[in-house]
Amino acid sequence: MKSCSLGFTFAVSVLSAGLLASNSSAQAHLAPNAQQLVKVAVDTELAADRADQSRWRYRSTVRRADGEFVYEVVETTHGSVKKLIQKNGQFLNPAELEKENQRIDSFVHDPSQQAKKQKDSQQDDKRAEDMLRLLPDAFLWTLRSDAPEGTTFSFVPAPGFNPSSMEARVFAAMAGEILVSKPEHRIQRISGKLIRDVTFGFGLFGRMQQGGTFHVERRALAPKVWQITESHVHIQGHILLFKTINEQEDEVKTDFRPSPPAITLEQAASLLHSEPASLSARR
């Protein structure tokens, strides 16, 4: 899935800075049709995802506790291939580049690695779609502002919502804001905050701590095609369910370009093998 290739981060990230404002601003007011407008945005995202066949090349800058890493990423119909090109502001040396090239070649020629990656991606996409579908009913919606370019809604957990899964329990403990663009009805920004601890098995199997935040920015790359350009995940706690999500991570995506049509994994690897020199030249 593409618009849900926000993946799990996109779906749960409907959630941060807007929490306090949504509870205290005198300008916010209840809107009887807010829930319906959010449902339109969700339906639009799901329909666009099904129709989107675009593939992109881009640069991903990731900041974690262990440093800053820059990757060049190429999407294909069989998944994406990425190559580490910088660590902590320094380009990889020849030995590190060779090791990275070997890692990529191993992946594109190993069906088992590809199958595992595809399975993980499908699971994240399924979580994303499930969470998106919950949005209208899992929260109480408030219209915060309405401008020609978009409408901002704030949300808090709906008292009567009964989460049916572990993911939904975390989802239902969040509050925040979304910005829906006009006239496309696309989710442009989503941010939120975990407003209470969430425990699993009385805390024996995991605990997500109050105060964790998520923030996602998206923009249009082509007509009806949107991509995440920024994601910020800062949560505290531990649960095996979230092992694919780094708990302290910021990612910014730039330099989007269309991938060549019908590109294969091997062709993507070939592009990435020649990328560092062109990157240096562009700089």
Protein Blocks (a to p, Z undefined) as FASTA:
>chain_A
ZZlmnmmmlmmmmgcjlmmmmmmmmkbccdfklmmmmmmmmmmmmmmmmmpmcdcddddd
dddfkbccdddddddfkbccdddfbgghiacdfklmmmmmmmmmmmmmmmklmmmmmmmm
mmmmmmmmmmmmmmmmmpccddfbdcfkbccddddddfklccfbfklmmmmmgccddddd
dfklpafbdcdddfbdcdeehhlnoccdehiacddddddfbghiacdfbdcdddedddfk
lmmpcfbdcdddehiacddehiafklmmmmmmmmmmmmmmmZZ
